[in-house]
């Protein structure tokens, strides 16, 4: 029973981090109609940059301020140079994103190296939990993720730019006719999604190993969360990510992690068959 509770807590906390990453993937798809298969690699870059900052200034917390800003700028540049020329072609955007993923992975491997590295727990404090010790940083990581998700939704619903984003998502032609600068909205949206992914990389870095293939592990669960939560449904995506990781944590206590991921894939398939709009989306009348 203790193992079930421990792995369920790990799944819950990891789910909050995944929700942060999946939200970035969801806003890019919902607003730009781009299936960004390179999104997991931006998550990996965030973790690598956090490790790099620690090597130079020995301050993990500084990465929380630097890496998201780098992600915002990097995403804006990628949208402007790579995605915008082919924004009207879904197939070309997938190919471009896949090529970008390979470029990022190989660039990181050439500079960072292929050997996985670890970031030490920046807090270094544990609390007794049944017969073992539990890292306090996991609670901190979950808290940071919740604050970041809350700040994102506040930005989306309480700022003028967030209103522009929602207007373009609802009706692009009408929003442009009303004077919304759609090109700027697209560029900032891609940058914001990239920034969320890279922030997730910083938060996750002390929990997992840092390597150039790190994004390959998190991308599938993000896509599953987006599909189950509903394409473009941001609250549904966040809720689905938390529920999926919690479920995988519980299942892992009884079987192997591979089987837990298979359960998630089966759940996604069932949702696609029975409720293709997502379990958290409202049914169309």
SULSUL-V149009 format. One record per backbone hydrogen bond with DSSP energy under -0.5 kcal/mol. CO is the residue of the C=O (numbers start at 1). NH is the residue of the N-H. If there is no record, write none. Layout:
{{CO:NH} {CO:NH}}
This chain:
{{1:5} {2:6} {3:7} {4:8} {5:9} {6:10} {7:11} {8:12} {9:13} {10:14} {11:15} {12:16} {13:17} {14:18} {15:19} {16:20} {17:21} {18:22} {19:23} {20:24} {21:25} {22:26} {23:27} {24:28} {25:29} {26:30} {27:31} {28:32} {28:34} {29:33} {33:35} {34:36} {35:37} {36:39} {38:41} {38:42} {39:43} {40:44} {41:45} {42:46} {43:47} {44:48} {45:49} {46:50} {47:51} {48:52} {49:53} {50:54} {51:55} {52:56} {53:57} {53:58} {54:58} {59:63} {60:63} {61:64} {62:65} {62:66} {63:67} {65:69} {66:70} {67:71} {68:72} {69:73} {70:74} {71:75} {72:76} {73:77} {74:78} {75:79} {76:80} {77:81} {78:82} {78:83} {79:84} {83:86} {84:87} {86:89} {88:90} {89:93} {90:94} {91:95} {92:96} {93:97} {94:98} {95:99} {96:100} {97:101} {98:102} {99:103} {100:104} {101:105} {102:106} {103:107} {104:108} {105:109} {106:110} {107:111} {108:112} {108:113} {109:113} {117:210} {118:120} {125:136} {127:134} {129:132} {132:129} {134:127} {135:138} {135:139} {136:139} {136:140} {137:141} {138:142} {139:143} {140:144} {141:145} {142:146} {143:147} {144:148} {145:149} {146:150} {147:151} {148:152} {149:153} {150:154} {151:155} {152:156} {153:157} {154:158} {155:159} {159:163} {160:164} {161:165} {162:166} {163:167} {164:168} {165:169} {166:170} {167:171} {171:175} {172:176} {173:177} {174:178} {175:180} {176:179} {180:182} {181:185} {182:186} {183:187} {184:188} {185:189} {186:190} {187:191} {188:192} {189:193} {190:194} {191:195} {192:196} {193:197} {194:198} {195:199} {196:200} {197:201} {198:202} {199:203} {200:204} {201:205} {202:206} {204:207} {204:208} {205:119} {209:211} {210:117} {211:214} {213:216} {213:217} {214:217} {214:218} {215:219} {216:220} {218:222} {219:223} {220:224} {221:225} {222:226} {223:227} {224:228} {225:229} {226:230} {228:279} {228:280} {230:233} {232:234} {233:237} {234:238} {235:239} {236:240} {237:241} {238:242} {239:243} {240:244} {241:245} {242:246} {243:247} {244:248} {245:249} {246:250} {247:251} {248:252} {249:253} {250:253} {251:254} {251:255} {256:260} {257:261} {258:262} {259:263} {260:264} {261:265} {262:266} {263:267} {264:268} {265:269} {266:270} {267:271} {268:272} {269:273} {270:274} {271:275} {275:278} {278:281}}
